[in-house]
Amino acid sequence: MRRWGFALLGWLAAFGLASPARALEKVVLELPNLNTGFTLSISELRNPQALMAGNSDLAELDRASFGAVGRAIEAFVRHPLPMAITNLAEDSIGSPLLEQALLVVASLGHVDGQAPDLSGAAFKQALTAAVARSGSTQPSLLDLLEAIPGRQVRVNLSEAGLILKRMLAQRQQADRLFTAAPEAAVSPQPSDLADARVRTLPLPVSHRPAPLDVVLVQPTGSANQRVVLISHGLWDSPANFEGWAKAFASRGYTVALPRHPGSDKQQQRMVLSGEAPPPKPAELALRVLDLKAVTDALARQQFTGVGALQTDHIVVIGHSWGATTALQQAGLRPTATSLRQRCDDTNDPQRNLSWTLQCSWLDGIAQADLSDPRVVAAAAISPPMSLLFSSGELQSNAGRLLVVSGTHDWVVPPDPEALAPMRRAVGFGHQLVLAKGGDHFNLRPGRHPDGGVLTPLLLRWVDAVYAAGAAVRPGQGALGLLRPGDWSNSSIPLRDVSAQL
């Protein structure tokens, strides 16, 4: 119930509340393709008897179901809003992330006679009125509906259908490429991941108000002095990537996983409780600085119990926003060009959920060109990237890149986020691996004791990066470092589709 409540709140937040007006009376669900629609009367939702006796489409459905529809809807609309939602609206006003979300939501419908408000101020105004109307700090969804001025709100269900159709189309090219690519042998999963030393240590940094929490995973046996950094995604944590870290540590690598405090799991809880606004554009640069600070600390042997390491040649692995961070570290420079040209077009055929996040980064672009020359390669798992980097940046201006995308990823779909950018990059030695049935979350190691789906692949590729020496630098005609081998998975097969691009 709460999940649907948040969805309705986000939808209502996009409608304009420019001036005092009569309370909302009707909701019209439109199906233009069928030349029809359904009308719901707000007053009938307040009183089950009024609904049964009413003359709206909802009342007809209620009578036909002998009151079952009315009882279900009444329970839904009378569900109280979370108490912290008013704080969330207050803190989120003006947030680029909220504005982008409301831009898409507003394309689904509008209040007659009102222009959409993308700042979040309308949302706050409606909540304040709902609190006053109900006399409670936790008004219901119905209280909020009745606080919206205007005669009726229209919702275009066909537009929602078009969005779903677009999302399905974004999977089709990836499916074709996967089918055409050569199979890779399935690798046995590592079984010795427990042989690692795991610690969380504080790291004072100049760019954050508090020390970073850094999870260090070290080999308990022989060490090779090589370093791997891992960057988590939006509203995630290092804990979900310790499986990869332990796998590398079991092979002699030292692995560091910083917690990005402006966009981690704790920040998500604060956003949902109304204690903090959504992630700010500045995080686009701050996350890169987090990784740079960790490398600096390793180079200075600042962490207790960590000796001399080869910090002049390191590899970064990232998932989701962490993958974007890894690409920045490896030398890709963000550009505002595509963001300015495409972010406001809700009908762009390549638009996907990740654009909401990418478009919120616009104000942080100028400070986000922060590559680290010590990073010689980056593995980017499900990276939001199509708007942020130009195609030229994905050729020879970066370290060696491996991009992995799941064919069933709805959040960061392979097309356009991976396929379009990598099409011009594979000729320089960069590679794209598709995971059949992979979504945005099942490619992470999570809490899997064997390190998860991608562990054999990442081990093979990182070993190849370090074995390449000076030849690791990308260039025209360079061969991919990931060679045919036993790095696939039995449940989610992996294939290198670089040659098919």
Order of alpha helices (4+ residues) and beta strands (2+ residues): alpha-beta-beta-alpha-alpha-alpha-alpha-alpha-alpha-beta-alpha-alpha-beta-alpha-beta-beta-beta-alpha-beta-alpha-alpha-beta-alpha-alpha-alpha-beta-beta-alpha-alpha-beta-alpha-beta
